[in-house]
Amino acid sequence: MTLLSDEQSLGGVSFAFTERTGGVSEGVYASLNLGDRCGDDARAVAENLRRALAAFGAESALGSLVHPRQVHGDAIVTVRGSSDAELAQAREACERGADAVVCTAPGVPVILMFADCVPVVLVAPGGFAVVHSGRAGTMLRIAAKAAVALAREAGCAVSDISAYLGPHVLGDEYEVAPQMVADAVAEFGAAAQVLGKPRHLDLGPCIAQALVDVGVLPERICDPRISTVAHPERFFSYRASGGKCGRHAALAWLPAHRE
């Protein structure tokens, strides 16, 4: 498996954005498809997930994995402990639908899936959040809400949080209704619109502005602006594939024991 970034340890948290190579899936799902709701063979997805966690150093924690059913909303699931009862409660909430998971429990990996929407990983001392921010979630400021929730759970200031945006479709690569762009500009400022293009919405700056509005420092927000559409050999892209594709992921965990 290829990781977009090396494992990083910030406040004890390790995280990564996966690419599409290194798995066993075939056809439009080739090869490291981690999405279990897009039509791929379930056995292939299970093996891909095992490989991803192994490369991430978390294979032994596969049984504790938290993976929400993503619904393009702003619901946040919080994981505070790794007991069977606490994980069962978190998974029940995840199954109802959520697009962010805040976790302060050591030994509990969290994974969310993507194929053009914006992955956001928030890192705090002793905790993290993984966020799925598409158009709807961005307008609902889900990343900012997750940052506030993470600060509360980790017992830190929002200004202590670092934010990392993973590969996603860029603003000049797709069109939306002009009113949607106008609404985003009204909510987040002029940077929401690609300059001179009234039908092009740029989600990255919207997410960054929402984070700044709740106290995340601009210098702690990293968006390398890597395009999923422009690099179909590296990432799954719903738009580039015509709607039939696998999913790459954002992964994070707080290892229970570090070497």
C-alpha positions as CSV (number, residue, x, y, z in Angstrom):
1,M,0.0,0.0,0.0
2,T,1.2,3.5,-0.8
3,L,0.5,6.2,1.9
4,L,0.1,9.8,0.9
5,S,2.1,10.8,3.9
6,D,4.3,8.8,6.2
7,E,2.9,7.8,9.5
8,Q,3.0,10.9,11.6
9,S,3.0,11.1,15.4
10,L,1.5,14.4,16.7
11,G,0.3,14.2,20.2
12,G,0.7,10.4,20.0
13,V,-1.7,10.2,17.0
14,S,-0.8,8.4,13.7
15,F,-2.7,9.1,10.5
16,A,-2.6,8.5,6.8
17,F,-4.4,9.0,3.5
18,T,-4.4,5.9,1.4
19,E,-4.1,5.6,-2.4
20,R,-5.7,3.0,-4.6
21,T,-2.7,0.7,-5.1
22,G,-1.6,-2.3,-3.2
23,G,-4.8,-4.3,-2.8
24,V,-6.6,-7.3,-4.4
25,S,-9.7,-5.8,-5.9
26,E,-10.2,-6.0,-9.6
27,G,-11.8,-4.0,-12.5
28,V,-13.1,-0.5,-11.6
29,Y,-12.2,-1.3,-7.9
30,A,-8.6,-2.1,-8.5
31,S,-6.9,-2.4,-6.3
32,L,-7.0,-1.1,-2.7
33,N,-10.7,-0.4,-2.6
34,L,-11.7,0.1,1.0
35,G,-15.4,0.9,0.5
36,D,-17.8,-1.9,1.5
37,R,-20.9,-0.2,0.0
38,C,-19.9,0.4,-3.6
39,G,-20.4,-3.0,-5.2
40,D,-17.0,-4.7,-4.7
41,D,-16.5,-8.3,-3.5
42,A,-16.7,-8.3,0.3
43,R,-13.8,-10.7,0.6
44,A,-11.6,-8.4,-1.4
45,V,-12.6,-5.4,0.6
46,A,-11.9,-7.3,3.9
47,E,-8.4,-8.2,2.7
48,N,-7.7,-4.7,1.5
49,L,-8.7,-3.4,4.9
50,R,-6.4,-5.8,6.6
51,R,-3.6,-4.7,4.4
52,A,-4.3,-1.1,5.0
53,L,-4.3,-1.5,8.8
54,A,-1.1,-3.7,8.6
55,A,0.7,-1.0,6.6
56,F,-0.5,1.5,9.1
57,G,0.7,-0.6,12.1
58,A,-2.8,-1.2,13.3
59,E,-3.6,-4.8,12.1
60,S,-3.9,-6.0,15.7
61,A,-6.6,-3.5,16.3
62,L,-8.8,-4.6,13.4
63,G,-11.5,-5.8,15.8
64,S,-11.7,-2.3,17.3
65,L,-12.1,-0.5,14.0
66,V,-14.8,2.2,13.9
67,H,-16.2,2.9,10.5
68,P,-19.4,5.1,10.2
69,R,-22.1,4.9,7.6
70,Q,-21.5,8.2,5.8
71,V,-24.6,10.2,4.9
72,H,-23.4,13.7,3.9
73,G,-24.6,15.3,7.2
74,D,-23.0,16.8,10.3
75,A,-23.5,14.1,12.8
76,I,-20.4,13.3,14.9
77,V,-19.7,10.1,16.8
78,T,-17.4,10.3,19.8
79,V,-15.3,7.3,21.0
80,R,-14.0,7.7,24.5
81,G,-13.0,4.2,25.4
82,S,-12.1,0.8,23.9
83,S,-14.3,-1.5,26.0
84,D,-16.7,-3.8,24.2
85,A,-19.6,-1.8,25.6
86,E,-18.1,1.6,24.5
87,L,-17.3,0.3,21.0
88,A,-20.7,-1.2,20.6
89,Q,-22.3,2.1,21.6
90,A,-20.1,4.0,19.1
91,R,-20.8,1.5,16.3
92,E,-24.6,1.8,16.9
93,A,-24.3,5.6,16.5
94,C,-22.1,5.1,13.4
95,E,-24.7,2.8,11.8
96,R,-27.4,5.5,12.2
97,G,-25.2,7.7,10.0
98,A,-22.3,10.0,10.7
99,D,-19.6,11.9,8.8
100,A,-17.1,12.5,11.6
101,V,-15.6,10.5,14.4
102,V,-13.9,12.1,17.3
103,C,-11.7,9.6,19.2
104,T,-9.6,9.9,22.4
105,A,-9.5,6.1,23.0
106,P,-6.1,4.5,22.6
107,G,-6.0,1.4,20.4
108,V,-9.1,2.3,18.3
109,P,-8.5,3.0,14.6
110,V,-11.0,5.1,12.7
111,I,-11.6,5.0,9.0
112,L,-13.7,7.0,6.6
113,M,-14.1,6.6,2.8
114,F,-13.7,9.0,-0.1
115,A,-13.9,9.3,-3.9
116,D,-13.8,13.1,-4.5
117,C,-15.2,14.6,-1.2
118,V,-12.7,16.1,1.2
119,P,-11.0,14.0,3.8
120,V,-10.1,16.0,6.9
121,V,-8.0,14.7,9.8
122,L,-7.8,16.8,12.9
123,V,-5.1,16.1,15.4
124,A,-4.9,17.2,19.1
125,P,-2.7,16.2,22.0
126,G,-4.2,12.8,22.9
127,G,-7.0,12.7,20.4
128,F,-8.1,13.0,16.8
129,A,-11.1,13.3,14.4
130,V,-11.6,12.0,11.0
131,V,-14.1,13.9,8.9
132,H,-15.9,13.4,5.6
133,S,-16.7,16.9,4.1
134,G,-18.6,16.9,0.8
135,R,-20.7,19.9,-0.4
136,A,-23.4,19.4,2.1
137,G,-21.1,18.7,5.0
138,T,-19.0,21.7,4.2
139,M,-22.0,24.0,4.2
140,L,-22.9,22.5,7.6
141,R,-19.3,23.2,8.8
142,I,-18.8,19.7,9.9
143,A,-15.0,20.0,10.1
144,A,-15.3,23.0,12.4
145,K,-17.9,21.3,14.6
146,A,-15.6,18.2,14.8
147,A,-12.7,20.5,15.9
148,V,-14.8,22.0,18.7
149,A,-15.9,18.5,19.8
150,L,-12.3,17.3,19.7
151,A,-11.0,20.2,21.7
152,R,-13.7,19.5,24.3
153,E,-12.9,15.8,24.5
154,A,-9.1,16.2,24.5
155,G,-9.2,19.0,27.0
156,C,-7.3,21.4,24.9
157,A,-7.9,24.7,23.1
158,V,-9.1,24.6,19.5
159,S,-5.9,26.5,18.6
160,D,-3.9,23.4,19.7
161,I,-5.5,21.4,16.8
162,S,-3.8,20.8,13.5
163,A,-5.9,20.1,10.4
164,Y,-4.9,18.1,7.3
165,L,-7.0,18.0,4.1
166,G,-6.4,14.9,1.9
167,P,-6.8,14.4,-1.8
168,H,-10.1,15.7,-3.2
169,V,-11.7,17.1,-6.3
170,L,-10.5,20.7,-6.8
171,G,-12.8,23.6,-7.6
172,D,-11.9,24.1,-11.2
173,E,-12.6,20.4,-12.0
174,Y,-16.4,20.3,-11.7
175,E,-19.5,22.6,-11.9
176,V,-22.4,23.1,-9.6
177,A,-25.4,25.4,-9.7
178,P,-24.6,29.1,-9.5
179,Q,-26.8,29.5,-6.5
180,M,-24.8,26.8,-4.6
181,V,-21.6,28.8,-5.3
182,A,-23.4,32.0,-4.2
183,D,-24.5,30.4,-1.0
184,A,-20.9,29.2,-0.3
185,V,-19.5,32.7,-1.0
186,A,-22.0,34.2,1.4
187,E,-21.1,31.6,4.1
188,F,-17.3,31.5,3.7
189,G,-16.1,34.4,1.6
190,A,-14.9,35.0,-1.9
191,A,-12.3,32.2,-1.8
192,A,-15.2,29.7,-2.0
193,Q,-15.5,30.5,-5.7
194,V,-12.9,29.8,-8.3
195,L,-11.9,33.2,-9.7
196,G,-13.9,34.1,-12.7
197,K,-15.9,30.9,-12.7
198,P,-19.5,31.3,-11.3
199,R,-20.2,27.6,-11.4
200,H,-17.1,26.4,-9.7
201,L,-17.1,25.8,-5.9
202,D,-13.8,25.2,-4.1
203,L,-14.4,23.2,-0.9
204,G,-10.9,23.4,0.5
205,P,-10.9,27.1,1.3
206,C,-14.5,26.8,2.7
207,I,-13.3,24.1,5.1
208,A,-10.2,26.1,6.1
209,Q,-12.3,29.2,6.7
210,A,-14.8,27.3,8.9
211,L,-11.9,25.9,10.9
212,V,-10.4,29.4,11.4
213,D,-13.7,30.7,12.4
214,V,-13.8,28.4,15.4
215,G,-10.2,29.0,16.4
216,V,-7.9,26.7,14.4
217,L,-4.8,28.7,13.5
218,P,-4.3,29.2,9.8
219,E,-0.7,28.0,10.0
220,R,-2.0,24.7,11.4
221,I,-4.2,24.0,8.4
222,C,-2.5,21.9,5.6
223,D,-4.1,21.5,2.2
224,P,-1.7,20.3,-0.4
225,R,-4.5,20.5,-3.0
226,I,-3.9,17.1,-4.5
227,S,-6.6,16.3,-7.1
228,T,-8.4,13.0,-7.2
229,V,-9.8,13.8,-10.7
230,A,-6.4,14.6,-12.2
231,H,-4.7,11.4,-10.8
232,P,-7.1,8.5,-11.4
233,E,-4.1,6.1,-11.3
234,R,-3.5,7.1,-7.6
235,F,-7.0,7.8,-6.3
236,F,-10.6,6.8,-6.8
237,S,-12.7,9.5,-8.3
238,Y,-16.5,9.4,-8.7
239,R,-16.4,12.1,-11.4
240,A,-13.4,10.8,-13.3
241,S,-14.9,7.2,-13.4
242,G,-18.4,8.2,-14.3
243,G,-19.8,7.1,-11.0
244,K,-18.5,3.5,-10.7
245,C,-15.4,3.2,-8.6
246,G,-13.9,2.1,-5.2
247,R,-13.0,4.3,-2.3
248,H,-9.7,5.4,-0.7
249,A,-9.6,6.3,2.9
250,A,-8.4,8.5,5.7
251,L,-7.2,6.5,8.7
252,A,-6.2,7.6,12.2
253,W,-5.5,6.1,15.6
254,L,-3.9,6.6,18.9
255,P,-1.8,3.5,19.4
256,A,-2.3,1.9,22.8
257,H,1.4,1.0,23.0
258,R,4.2,2.6,21.1
259,E,7.5,0.8,20.3
